[in-house]
Amino acid sequence: MTTILDELRWRGLLYESSDGLEETLARERITLYIGFDPSADSLHIGHLLPLLTLARFQRWGHTPIALAGGGTGLIGDPSGKTHERPLLSKEQVAANVESIKRQLAQFLDFNAGDHSAKLLNNADWLTRLSLIDFLRDVGKHLTVNYMLAKDSVRARMASETGISFTEFSYMLLQAYDFAYLFEHHGCKLQAGGSDQWGNITAGIELIRRAFGQRAYGLVYPLVTKADGTKFGKTESGAVWLDPKRTSPYRFYQFWYNVDDADVGKYLKYFTWLSAAEIEELEQSVTQHPERRAAQQRLAREVTRMVHGETALARAEEASQALFGGALTSLSAEDVADIFEDVPSSTLPRHELSGEGVALIDTLVRCGIATSRSDARRAIEGGGIYINNVQSADAARRLTINDSIDGQFIVLRKGRKNYHLIRLV
């Protein structure tokens, strides 16, 4: 591989690029940017691809700009949307920008000499524009015919809802971003998802008309799943980078549960592993799919990258809990997360004071056993576990000391029949 484009091709991440970009990258280091929409107070895993694209360019010696859309976020990008999004307040957008800036910063190197990363907010220039200046300096360069020919606009024009003038103007604002970064930061390349090609080429055209100079665009494919469902979505919603929104355990589980048909592609997209390492893991999927070695490596690499080594260790420890691993070092928050989907019941905390309650009665009470005699047989047969520790004593009583942080007790019958007791 002699240029960053060679690497992107191998990883399946070069969907389309401008003529002349390859020659430019072969002879010089350039500045590029990718924009991030602050529609929420956290980025999600769909943003990992653009973040890693900037980081990959930086490792090849180029200068990345992560652009938070504090200005364009007030409008909303119509690309790929069938309906106009609700407008966020200025205060909400500003708060979201501050939140995602911290996430953007963790992927880039801001102390890399002449190719140190930059983190900018387009509100710094867009909110200072006057309407008259914008129409004179930007609007005159791009015709309505040119804008109507773009897929993002044409698709909305053909829909029942149409497109508002507000969203129609988004293309001009993004084009202006590119022109501003070209003029003030020497930025020659804008990258983004394939749905951004129309907006990117509008910026290239504006730079050509306004400055008489050449700029470039590059887009990577939108991430898809082999079964056609949307990437990054689970039954509980999006998978966020913020651990308060998606715990490291659930984050890890998302990647571990990736389908065999997708794991090879995702290893290329979302990790720094070499071609040889990924090829070996892909072979393991074919030869020993039951071991899930590729999924485990994917989960480990991405969780470590986003949440760090300590969070990864806790996520792996928590993942083992469902397979009989120790619960002693887990917090109540971990337990609630891990056992969220297992059957549960409540037990008044005061009943565990003093001598507590009989284990036999508790098993019947929560439905693990059908009767006291059934419970006794299960206990004496070694099939009952308290917090994943086997208990073969039929006279055993549960006390507050058996609880995890005074909030939960995890009961298990056999290998997989879990029940969570919530103390109230």
Backbone hydrogen bonds, N-H to C=O, Kabsch-Sander energy under -0.5 kcal/mol:
donor,donor_aa,acceptor,acceptor_aa,energy
6,D,3,T,-0.7
7,E,3,T,-1.3
8,L,4,I,-2.5
9,R,5,L,-2.4
10,W,6,D,-2.2
11,R,7,E,-2.2
12,G,9,R,-1.5
13,L,8,L,-3.4
14,L,8,L,-0.6
15,Y,13,L,-0.8
15,Y,219,V,-2.1
16,E,219,V,-1.7
18,S,217,G,-2.3
21,L,18,S,-1.6
24,T,20,G,-1.9
25,L,21,L,-2.7
26,A,22,E,-1.4
27,R,23,E,-0.9
27,R,24,T,-0.7
28,E,24,T,-1.7
31,T,186,G,-0.6
32,L,63,T,-2.4
33,Y,189,L,-2.0
34,I,65,I,-1.8
36,F,67,L,-2.9
39,S,37,D,-1.4
45,I,239,V,-2.4
47,H,44,H,-2.3
48,L,45,I,-1.2
51,L,47,H,-2.1
52,L,48,L,-3.0
53,T,49,L,-2.1
54,L,50,P,-2.2
55,A,51,L,-2.0
56,R,52,L,-2.8
57,F,53,T,-2.3
58,Q,54,L,-2.2
59,R,55,A,-2.0
60,W,56,R,-1.0
60,W,57,F,-0.7
61,G,58,Q,-2.0
62,H,57,F,-2.2
63,T,30,I,-2.5
65,I,32,L,-1.7
66,A,118,K,-2.7
67,L,34,I,-2.5
67,L,65,I,-0.7
68,A,66,A,-0.7
68,A,120,L,-3.2
69,G,36,F,-2.7
70,G,68,A,-1.7
73,G,69,G,-2.2
74,L,71,G,-1.5
75,I,72,T,-1.7
76,G,72,T,-2.5
81,K,78,P,-2.3
93,V,89,S,-2.4
94,A,90,K,-2.3
95,A,91,E,-2.1
96,N,92,Q,-2.5
97,V,93,V,-2.5
98,E,94,A,-1.9
99,S,95,A,-1.7
100,I,96,N,-2.7
101,K,97,V,-2.1
102,R,98,E,-0.8
103,Q,99,S,-0.8
104,L,100,I,-2.7
105,A,101,K,-2.0
106,Q,102,R,-0.8
107,F,104,L,-1.2
108,L,105,A,-0.8
110,F,108,L,-0.7
115,H,112,A,-1.6
116,S,113,G,-1.5
117,A,109,D,-2.7
118,K,64,P,-2.2
120,L,66,A,-2.1
120,L,118,K,-0.5
122,N,68,A,-2.1
124,D,121,N,-2.1
125,W,122,N,-1.0
126,L,122,N,-2.9
127,T,123,A,-1.2
128,R,125,W,-0.7
129,L,126,L,-1.2
134,F,130,S,-2.4
135,L,131,L,-2.5
136,R,132,I,-2.3
137,D,133,D,-3.1
138,V,134,F,-2.3
139,G,134,F,-1.9
140,K,135,L,-1.0
141,H,138,V,-1.8
142,L,138,V,-0.6
142,L,139,G,-0.6
143,T,141,H,-0.5
147,M,143,T,-1.9
148,L,144,V,-2.8
149,A,145,N,-1.1
150,K,147,M,-1.3
154,R,150,K,-3.1
155,A,151,D,-2.7
156,R,152,S,-0.8
157,M,153,V,-2.4
158,A,154,R,-1.6
159,S,156,R,-0.7
168,F,164,S,-2.4
169,S,165,F,-1.7
170,Y,167,E,-1.3
171,M,168,F,-0.6
172,L,169,S,-0.5
173,L,169,S,-1.7
174,Q,170,Y,-2.5
175,A,171,M,-2.3
176,Y,172,L,-2.3
177,D,173,L,-2.1
178,F,174,Q,-1.9
179,A,175,A,-2.3
180,Y,176,Y,-3.2
181,L,177,D,-2.8
182,F,178,F,-2.3
183,E,179,A,-2.4
184,H,180,Y,-2.9
185,H,181,L,-2.0
186,G,182,F,-0.9
187,C,181,L,-1.9
188,K,31,T,-1.8
188,K,186,G,-0.5
189,L,31,T,-1.4
190,Q,216,Y,-1.9
191,A,33,Y,-2.3
192,G,218,L,-1.3
194,S,220,Y,-1.4
196,Q,193,G,-2.5
197,W,194,S,-1.2
200,I,196,Q,-2.7
201,T,197,W,-2.7
202,A,198,G,-1.4
203,G,199,N,-1.5
204,I,200,I,-2.0
205,E,201,T,-2.3
206,L,202,A,-2.2
207,I,203,G,-2.3
208,R,204,I,-2.1
209,R,205,E,-2.4
210,A,206,L,-3.2
211,F,207,I,-2.4
212,G,207,I,-0.6
212,G,208,R,-1.0
213,Q,207,I,-1.1
216,Y,188,K,-3.2
218,L,190,Q,-1.8
219,V,16,E,-2.8
220,Y,192,G,-2.0
225,K,229,T,-0.9
228,G,225,K,-1.9
231,F,223,V,-0.6
233,K,230,K,-1.2
234,T,237,G,-2.1
237,G,234,T,-1.7
239,V,232,G,-1.5
240,W,238,A,-0.7
241,L,43,L,-2.8
242,D,43,L,-0.6
245,R,242,D,-1.5
246,T,242,D,-2.5
251,F,247,S,-2.7
252,Y,248,P,-2.8
253,Q,249,Y,-2.4
254,F,250,R,-2.0
255,W,251,F,-1.4
256,Y,252,Y,-2.4
257,N,253,Q,-1.9
258,V,255,W,-1.4
262,D,259,D,-1.6
263,V,259,D,-1.7
264,G,260,D,-0.6
266,Y,262,D,-2.4
267,L,263,V,-2.1
268,K,264,G,-1.4
269,Y,265,K,-2.3
270,F,266,Y,-3.1
271,T,267,L,-1.0
278,I,274,S,-2.4
279,E,275,A,-2.5
280,E,276,A,-2.0
281,L,277,E,-2.0
282,E,278,I,-2.6
283,Q,279,E,-1.9
284,S,280,E,-1.5
285,V,281,L,-1.3
286,T,282,E,-1.3
287,Q,283,Q,-2.7
288,H,284,S,-2.7
291,R,288,H,-1.5
292,R,288,H,-0.5
292,R,289,P,-1.0
296,Q,292,R,-2.4
297,R,293,A,-2.2
298,L,294,A,-2.4
299,A,295,Q,-2.8
300,R,296,Q,-2.4
301,E,297,R,-2.7
302,V,298,L,-2.4
303,T,299,A,-2.1
304,R,300,R,-2.3
305,M,301,E,-2.0
306,V,302,V,-2.2
307,H,303,T,-3.0
308,G,303,T,-0.7
308,G,304,R,-1.6
312,L,308,G,-1.9
313,A,309,E,-2.4
314,R,310,T,-2.1
315,A,311,A,-2.5
316,E,312,L,-2.6
317,E,313,A,-2.2
318,A,314,R,-2.8
319,S,315,A,-2.1
320,Q,316,E,-1.5
321,A,317,E,-0.7
321,A,318,A,-0.9
322,L,318,A,-0.6
322,L,319,S,-0.6
323,F,320,Q,-1.5
324,G,321,A,-1.6
325,G,320,Q,-2.7
327,L,387,N,-0.6
330,L,327,L,-1.6
335,V,331,S,-2.4
336,A,332,A,-2.7
337,D,333,E,-1.8
338,I,334,D,-2.9
339,F,335,V,-2.7
340,E,337,D,-0.9
342,V,339,F,-1.1
345,S,420,L,-2.1
347,L,422,R,-2.2
351,E,348,P,-1.4
352,L,349,R,-1.8
353,S,350,H,-1.3
356,G,353,S,-2.0
357,V,398,L,-2.0
359,L,396,R,-2.8
362,T,358,A,-2.0
363,L,359,L,-2.4
364,V,360,I,-1.7
365,R,361,D,-2.6
366,C,362,T,-2.3
367,G,364,V,-0.9
368,I,363,L,-1.4
369,A,363,L,-1.9
375,A,371,S,-2.5
376,R,372,R,-2.5
377,R,373,S,-2.2
378,A,374,D,-2.1
379,I,375,A,-2.4
380,E,376,R,-2.8
381,G,377,R,-1.8
382,G,379,I,-1.8
383,G,378,A,-2.5
385,Y,412,R,-2.5
386,I,389,V,-3.0
387,N,385,Y,-0.6
387,N,410,V,-4.0
389,V,386,I,-1.4
390,Q,388,N,-0.5
391,S,384,I,-2.8
394,A,392,A,-0.7
396,R,393,D,-1.7
398,L,357,V,-3.5
400,I,352,L,-1.4
402,D,399,T,-2.0
403,S,400,I,-1.4
404,I,408,F,-2.9
405,D,403,S,-0.7
407,Q,404,I,-1.9
408,F,404,I,-1.2
409,I,421,I,-1.8
411,L,409,I,-0.6
411,L,419,H,-2.9
412,R,385,Y,-2.1
413,K,417,N,-2.5
414,G,383,G,-2.7
414,G,412,R,-0.5
417,N,413,K,-1.3
418,Y,416,K,-1.5
419,H,411,L,-2.5
420,L,343,P,-2.6
421,I,409,I,-3.0
421,I,419,H,-0.6
422,R,345,S,-3.0
422,R,420,L,-0.6
423,L,407,Q,-2.9
423,L,421,I,-0.6
424,V,347,L,-2.1
